[in-house]
């Protein structure tokens, strides 16, 4: 088949008119990666390849829209595509493309996730670590970035919870108040060791 004409149709997509009357709607990367602008002929093998590549880029674009809402881990994208009934082979190719293009980076994701949870939630460092694990981030990436958390920041977050609980639980005192705050800090995701250490600094 010969390529007769290219027609830009917007959003990095082109119509490719072939001599057999067929019109292929292709994503720009499919055209450039297969050097179609330099070729006049498309044989059976190339025809099959560009259609396969185009299918991959369809899901790459879908994943990019999903990522645009917020950063995602690699596992999140894999699960998202699995729910769309995308085959395992195509998911693998899509993830590779997204990593190459800089849309997926579990290290960058972990840093952003930690900052977000520290700055905008009461979530503790232990729970943050568990959440990153649930989202498929590797233990080495989690440990590297969790270890960068400023301990003073964590302590100040815990103090705010304690002081608020003291203010809002006037009917409790002594051991009852201490246990209530202890459980609150644990459920917020702070490690048992950190909770005990900071609670022991208060007289209830």
N, C-alpha and C positions, 0 to 999 in steps of 0.2 A: 504494500500500500504506500502511496505517496502522500506526503503532507502538502496540502494545497494552500492553506491559509491559517493564520493565527488571529484570534479576536479576543481582546481584553474585555472581560465582563464584570470586573470589579472584585475587590477583596482577594487580591492575589490569585485570581482564577482566570483561565483562558479557555475559549472554545478552540479546539484543533480540528480543522476540516480535512477529512481524508478522501482519497480518490475513489473509495468504494461507496461514498455517500454518507459515511458515518461521521458523527461529530462527537469528539471526546471533550468532556469538561474536565480540565486538569488543573491542579494546584501548581503555582509557579515553581516551587522547589522540585516538583516531579519533572518539569520541563528542563530546568537548569541541571539537575543532578544526572539526568539521562542525555544531556547535550542535544536535545531535540532541535534547538535552533540551528545546529550545525548539520543536521541530517535531513535528507530529502525522502528517505525510505524508512518504513517501519516493517521489520519482518515479524514473524510469528512470536519469536522469543521476546523481542523488545515490546511488542504489543501486550503480551502477557505481563511483562515486568512493570510497564508503566501503569497498567490497570491495578496491579497489586500495590505498587507504591502509592497510587492515588487513594486507595482504600485506607492505607496507613495514615496518610496526611489528613484524611477526613476525620479520623479519630484524634489526631494530633491537635487539629483545630478545636475539636470538641473539648479536649482536655485543657487546652490553653484558656478557654472561656471559663472552665471550672476553676482553674488556678487563679484567674483574674479576680475572683471573689475574695480569696485570701491564699497565702502560700499553702502548699500541700506537701505531704511526705510522699515518697515513692509508693509506699503501700496504699495510701489513700487513693492515688490515681489508679493503681491496679484494681482495687476493689470497685472503684467507680466504673471502670471499663468492663469489669466482670459483670456488673449489674446491667450493663447495656448489651450483654450477651456477645461481647467481642471475644474472638478466639485467643487462646493463650499465646500463639505465635505472633499475632498482630499486636497484642498488649506489650509483648517484649520489645517489638520494633518501635512502638509508639513511645515507650519509656526511654529507650535509647535515644530517640530523636529529641525528646524533651530535655534529657540530660545534656546532650550535645549543644542544644540551643540555650541552655542556662535556665530553663524554666523549672527544672527539678534539681534540688541540691539538698540532701538531708542535713548537711552540716548547717547551711544557711537557714533551713527550716527550723532546726533545733534552737538556734540562737534567737530567731524571731519569736518562736513559741515561748521560750523562757522569759524573754523581755515582756511579752504581752501578759503572761500570767502573773509575773511579779508586779507589774505596774498597774494592771487593771482588774485584778481579782484578789481574793484572799487565799488563793491556792498556795499551799506550802511546797517547799522544794522536793519533798519526798513524793507527793502526789504528782508534781510536774514530771518527775523522773518516770513514774509509773505510766503516765499518759503518753509520754514520748515512746516508751516501750510498746504500749498498745498500738501506737500509730506506726510501728514497724521500724523505728529508727534504731540503728545498730547500737549495742552496748558501749562500744568504744566512742562513738560520737556523743552519746548521752553523757558518759562519764566525763569526757573532755570538757563539755560545755556546762554541765552541772557544777563541776569543780570551779568554774569561773564566777559562780554566783557570790556576790558580796555577802558575807555572813552578817554584817551589820544591817544590811537591807532586810534579810530574813528575820533577824531579831526584832527590828523595828515593826515589821508587819505583825509579828506575834504579840508584841506589846500593845499594839493598837487593838487587837482582838481581845486581849485580856482586860484592858482598860474599859473597853466598851461593854464587855460582859459584866464587869464590876458595877458600872453605872446602871445597867439595865436589869440587874438581878438583885435589887435591894432586899428582897425577901429571903435571899440565901446568904449564908455566911459560913466561915470556917471550912470544915471538910466538905460540906455539901457544895459550896461555891467552888472550891478548889477542884472537886471532881467534875463539876459541870464545865468549867473552863478547860480542864484537862481533856475531856471528851470532845469539846468543841475544836480544840487545836488538832487533835488526832484526826477528826473527820475532815478538817480543812486540808489535811495532807502534810502535816509536819511530822518529822520523825519522832519516835518515842523518846529518844535520847535528848533531842533539842527541847521537847516539851517539858520533860522533867527538869532539865537544867534551868529553864527560864521560870518555871512555876516556883521553883525553890527560892527564887529571889524575892518572892512576894510573901507578905504576911496576911493571911486571910482570917 
